[in-house]
């Protein structure tokens, strides 16, 4: 049985940190896709069960696309 880590660092997942919006929401830019890169909002949610990212010991869970 193989166990997969469902939490990745921003760098490994292909994101860069843009800014904090407040109320636990963070804007990240996905830089592995096609240009123009897409912006997404992720929110702080420690120990959630789904896929997520880790930024400065904070667990982030995807919320929505950001911008256009």
Secondary structure, DSSP 8 states (H G I E B T S, - for coil): ------EEEHHHHTEEEEEEEETTEEEEEE-SSSSS-EEEEEEE-TT-SS-EEEETTEEEEEEEEE--
